[in-house]
């Protein structure tokens, strides 16, 4: 990994404990644990945003909404009385 500008941040006691735990479990340095955690969080956020956009798009599709409602009704019917 190429080196870039250093970054300094104050983690506080709880943040430092979490970082130490990540580093220890993964067998890596604190710096590498911080880099990976940031990268993994950014990737999760990108995926979450993509899924939310897909859900919004689907809910605007009348055919999909109709199929969704029909499927829900069928599942309720299959479940039987409560």
BAKE-467550 format. One record per atom (N, C-alpha, C): atom name; x, y, z. Coordinates in pm, whole numbers, plus 50000, padded with zeros to 5 digits. Layout:
CA|X|Y|Z
...
This chain:
N|50085|49882|50000
CA|50000|50000|50000
C|50089|50123|50000
N|50060|50219|49912
CA|50142|50338|49905
C|50108|50430|50021
N|50208|50503|50063
CA|50191|50593|50176
C|50131|50725|50128
N|50043|50780|50209
CA|49985|50910|50179
C|50001|51000|50299
N|49931|51112|50298
CA|49943|51204|50410
C|49902|51139|50541
N|49981|51161|50646
CA|49943|51106|50776
C|49819|51176|50830
N|49746|51105|50913
CA|49625|51157|50973
C|49634|51135|51123
N|49598|51235|51198
CA|49600|51224|51343
C|49458|51239|51394
N|49415|51148|51482
CA|49284|51161|51541
C|49283|51117|51685
N|49189|51171|51758
CA|49174|51136|51900
C|49060|51035|51909
N|49094|50915|51952
CA|48996|50808|51959
C|48923|50801|52091
N|48983|50847|52196
CA|48925|50830|52328
C|48950|50687|52375
N|48923|50663|52500
CA|48952|50532|52560
C|48873|50420|52492
N|48744|50442|52468
CA|48661|50339|52406
C|48705|50308|52263
N|48734|50413|52187
CA|48780|50395|52050
C|48914|50323|52043
N|49003|50358|52133
CA|49134|50293|52138
C|49121|50146|52175
N|49033|50115|52271
CA|49011|49974|52307
C|48957|49896|52187
N|48861|49956|52115
CA|48804|49889|51998
C|48910|49868|51891
N|48993|49968|51867
CA|49099|49956|51768
C|49200|49849|51809
N|49239|49849|51935
CA|49331|49747|51984
C|49273|49607|51968
N|49145|49593|51997
CA|49079|49462|51983
C|49080|49417|51837
N|49045|49508|51746
CA|49048|49474|51603
C|49188|49431|51560
N|49286|49509|51599
CA|49424|49479|51561
C|49468|49344|51618
N|49436|49320|51744
CA|49476|49195|51808
C|49410|49075|51740
N|49277|49084|51717
CA|49205|48971|51655
C|49255|48941|51515
N|49294|49045|51443
CA|49338|49025|51305
C|49488|49007|51292
N|49559|49026|51402
CA|49704|49010|51399
C|49773|49116|51314
N|49725|49240|51323
CA|49781|49349|51244
C|49808|49469|51335
N|49875|49569|51279
CA|49905|49689|51358
C|49779|49774|51376
N|49785|49865|51470
CA|49675|49959|51491
C|49646|50038|51363
N|49754|50085|51300
CA|49737|50167|51179
C|49666|50087|51070
N|49707|49961|51052
CA|49642|49878|50949
C|49498|49847|50987
N|49474|49824|51116
CA|49336|49800|51161
C|49249|49922|51133
N|49300|50041|51158
CA|49224|50163|51132
C|49197|50179|50983
N|49300|50156|50899
CA|49281|50167|50753
C|49175|50070|50704
N|49184|49945|50749
CA|49087|49844|50705
C|48946|49875|50753
N|48934|49921|50878
CA|48802|49953|50933
C|48737|50066|50853
N|48815|50166|50817
CA|48761|50277|50737
C|48718|50227|50601
N|48804|50147|50537
CA|48773|50095|50404
C|48648|50005|50407
N|48640|49916|50506
CA|48525|49825|50518
C|48396|49902|50546
N|48403|50004|50629
CA|48285|50084|50659
C|48237|50158|50535
N|48330|50214|50460
CA|48293|50285|50337
C|48227|50189|50238
N|48280|50068|50227
CA|48222|49969|50135
C|48080|49930|50179
N|48059|49909|50309
CA|47925|49878|50360
C|47828|49991|50330
N|47873|50115|50348
CA|47787|50230|50321
C|47751|50237|50173
N|47847|50209|50084
CA|47818|50208|49941
C|47715|50102|49908
N|47732|49983|49964
CA|47636|49874|49939
C|47498|49911|49993
N|47494|49965|50113
CA|47367|50003|50177
C|47296|50109|50092
N|47370|50205|50043
CA|47311|50309|49958
C|47258|50250|49830
N|47332|50155|49771
CA|47287|50089|49649
C|47160|50009|49671
N|47153|49939|49783
CA|47033|49861|49815
C|46913|49952|49839
N|46935|50062|49907
CA|46825|50156|49933
C|46774|50215|49802
N|46864|50248|49711
CA|46823|50302|49581
C|46746|50197|49501
N|46791|50073|49507
CA|46721|49966|49436
C|46580|49946|49495
N|46568|49950|49626
CA|46437|49934|49690
C|46343|50048|49649
N|46395|50171|49648
CA|46312|50285|49605
C|46266|50267|49461
N|46358|50224|49375
CA|46326|50202|49234
C|46218|50094|49219
N|46233|49984|49292
CA|46134|49877|49284
C|45997|49922|49333
N|45994|50000|49441
CA|45866|50043|49496
C|45795|50142|49403
N|45865|50196|49307
CA|45803|50285|49209
C|45755|50209|49085
N|45779|50079|49083
CA|45737|49994|48970
C|45603|49931|49005
N|45495|49974|48941
CA|45362|49922|48975
C|45351|49770|48962
N|45417|49711|48863
CA|45412|49565|48845
C|45477|49494|48963
N|45588|49550|49010
CA|45657|49489|49123
C|45571|49499|49249
N|45511|49616|49271
CA|45427|49637|49390
C|45307|49542|49388
N|45248|49524|49272
CA|45135|49431|49259
C|45179|49289|49293
N|45292|49247|49237
CA|45343|49112|49264
C|45377|49095|49412
N|45434|49198|49471
CA|45469|49194|49612
C|45344|49176|49699
N|45239|49250|49668
CA|45115|49239|49744
C|45050|49102|49725
N|45054|49051|49602
CA|44997|48918|49577
C|45075|48811|49653
N|45204|48823|49655
CA|45287|48726|49728
C|45259|48732|49877
N|45246|48853|49931
CA|45217|48868|50074
C|45082|48808|50107
N|44983|48830|50022
CA|44850|48773|50045
C|44856|48621|50041
N|44930|48566|49946
CA|44943|48420|49935
C|45011|48363|50060
N|45115|48432|50108
CA|45183|48385|50228
C|45091|48388|50349
N|45010|48493|50360
CA|44913|48501|50470
C|44815|48385|50462
N|44770|48355|50341
CA|44674|48246|50320
C|44738|48112|50355
N|44860|48091|50316
CA|44930|47965|50346
C|44956|47949|50496
N|44979|48061|50563
CA|45006|48056|50708
C|44884|48007|50783
N|44767|48039|50734
CA|44644|47995|50800
C|44607|48084|50916
N|44502|48042|50989
CA|44456|48125|51101
C|44562|48133|51212
N|44559|48242|51280
CA|44659|48261|51389
C|44603|48224|51521
